[in-house]
Amino acid sequence: MSRKKKQKTEEEILGGRYEHVADIDRDHRVALVKKKDTDEIFAKKTLSANKKAGYDLIKAARLHGVPRIEEMFEDGNSLYVIEEYIEGTPLMDIMAARDLTLDEAIKIVCGICDLLSPLHGLTPPIIHGDLNPNNILMGDDGEMHIVDLSAPQQVAGETPDPFIDIKAVGFILKAFSHGGPKKELASDKKLGEQMAHIIDRCTTKIPDERYRTVLELKSDLLAMEPMSASDVLKDQVAAGAKNFAPPGFRTRRPWKMIVGLLAYFLMFIVAFNIDFGAKTGGQDMCERLFCFAAFICAALFAMDYLGAHSQMPFSSSEKPGLRIFGIILWTIIIFVVVMSVGGLISMIFA
């Protein structure tokens, strides 16, 4: 008669050398344990046994910024990994606490690249597989650490692809570019374009356009250059010209400029073909010129030139009906006022 084999307790599996302290993440089976003979605190991860080959690599490599593996235990299909417990602040919390500068963001991402490069350089490469701001820790020792590694498992002889981690770095960069550095990237067109290009190469679905290594990505980040003083001046002049350009010419779109020119020409034709019944040629010319000016001024206001609507009562209202009423009202008033001024001035030539 065969006896049923007694199932080992976890403490027995760990050789009786560790005792449970607290759960860190029950869903992912991560806990704190204390080594009985030294009172040192370690992190214990319970994983599938097929992860052992990858963790053997990590243990032997002893890489900087990656938790040191103290020892491992196997029990059937389970692998128990006892590793260094890193105390620190997740990058996610740092990003939420304050707006980082562009230089700080680049420094952090370059640091992530420096930690990933040795992992990707192992044979076979170690791919994190779930890199995000929650498992990048800024340690209490001032050093950056990558935690929650998913050790590689080769399938049918295929080599794990580092692009999985490079893509994750791209998404971290994207998160940075929508945070503190957003204003810096928006105010410097050259930096913004360079950052957008780097993020695109990190996340593209086209293999030939991807970064092949994290060091190649790091090199592009460090090579980013702001606009020169002359480029900034040119942009400021162009922006000023765009702001002061009349309706029809602000977007520089050909069809809008053609429509604008036709509209201004039509105003000119109408203004210079109205019979004002002037007694002298000088009076007639003055009234025609002010009529054209009245058309132009009314049109500029109607088209919200230089944000004119926001400066006047009614037209600045948030209520659509009242705003439309205000635009029509002030357009008529402006036309009448300019025409009246023209009429008064024309009297000089009577």
Rosetta blueprint (number, residue, H / E / L):
1 M L
2 S L
3 R L
4 K L
5 K L
6 K L
7 Q L
8 K L
9 T L
10 E H
11 E H
12 E H
13 I H
14 L L
15 G L
16 G L
17 R L
18 Y E
19 E E
20 H E
21 V E
22 A E
23 D E
24 I E
25 D E
26 R L
27 D L
28 H L
29 R L
30 V E
31 A E
32 L E
33 V E
34 K E
35 K E
36 K L
37 D L
38 T L
39 D L
40 E L
41 I E
42 F E
43 A E
44 K E
45 K E
46 T E
47 L E
48 S E
49 A H
50 N H
51 K H
52 K H
53 A H
54 G H
55 Y H
56 D H
57 L H
58 I H
59 K H
60 A H
61 A H
62 R L
63 L L
64 H L
65 G L
66 V L
67 P L
68 R L
69 I E
70 E E
71 E E
72 M E
73 F E
74 E E
75 D E
76 G L
77 N L
78 S E
79 L E
80 Y E
81 V E
82 I E
83 E E
84 E E
85 Y L
86 I L
87 E L
88 G E
89 T E
90 P E
91 L H
92 M H
93 D H
94 I H
95 M H
96 A H
97 A H
98 R L
99 D L
100 L L
101 T L
102 L H
103 D H
104 E H
105 A H
106 I H
107 K H
108 I H
109 V H
110 C H
111 G H
112 I H
113 C H
114 D H
115 L H
116 L H
117 S H
118 P H
119 L H
120 H H
121 G L
122 L L
123 T L
124 P L
125 P L
126 I L
127 I L
128 H L
129 G L
130 D L
131 L L
132 N L
133 P H
134 N H
135 N H
136 I E
137 L E
138 M E
139 G E
140 D L
141 D L
142 G L
143 E L
144 M E
145 H E
146 I E
147 V L
148 D L
149 L L
150 S L
151 A L
152 P L
153 Q L
154 Q L
155 V L
156 A L
157 G L
158 E L
159 T L
160 P L
161 D L
162 P L
163 F H
164 I H
165 D H
166 I H
167 K H
168 A H
169 V H
170 G H
171 F H
172 I H
173 L H
174 K H
175 A H
176 F H
177 S H
178 H L
179 G L
180 G L
181 P L
182 K H
183 K H
184 E H
185 L H
186 A H
187 S H
188 D L
189 K H
190 K H
191 L H
192 G H
193 E H
194 Q H
195 M H
196 A H
197 H H
198 I H
199 I H
200 D H
201 R H
202 C H
203 T H
204 T L
205 K L
206 I L
207 P H
208 D H
209 E H
210 R L
211 Y L
212 R L
213 T L
214 V H
215 L H
216 E H
217 L H
218 K H
219 S H
220 D H
221 L H
222 L H
223 A L
224 M L
225 E L
226 P L
227 M L
228 S L
229 A H
230 S H
231 D H
232 V H
233 L H
234 K H
235 D H
236 Q H
237 V H
238 A H
239 A H
240 G H
241 A H
242 K H
243 N H
244 F H
245 A L
246 P L
247 P L
248 G L
249 F L
250 R L
251 T L
252 R L
253 R L
254 P H
255 W H
256 K H
257 M H
258 I H
259 V H
260 G H
261 L H
262 L H
263 A H
264 Y H
265 F H
266 L H
267 M H
268 F H
269 I H
270 V H
271 A H
272 F L
273 N L
274 I L
275 D L
276 F L
277 G L
278 A L
279 K L
280 T L
281 G H
282 G H
283 Q H
284 D H
285 M H
286 C H
287 E H
288 R H
289 L H
290 F H
291 C H
292 F H
293 A H
294 A H
295 F H
296 I H
297 C H
298 A H
299 A H
300 L H
301 F H
302 A H
303 M L
304 D L
305 Y H
306 L H
307 G H
308 A H
309 H H
310 S H
311 Q H
312 M L
313 P L
314 F L
315 S L
316 S L
317 S L
318 E L
319 K L
320 P H
321 G H
322 L H
323 R H
324 I H
325 F H
326 G H
327 I H
328 I H
329 L H
330 W H
331 T H
332 I H
333 I H
334 I H
335 F H
336 V H
337 V H
338 V H
339 M H
340 S H
341 V H
342 G H
343 G H
344 L H
345 I H
346 S H
347 M H
348 I H
349 F H
350 A L
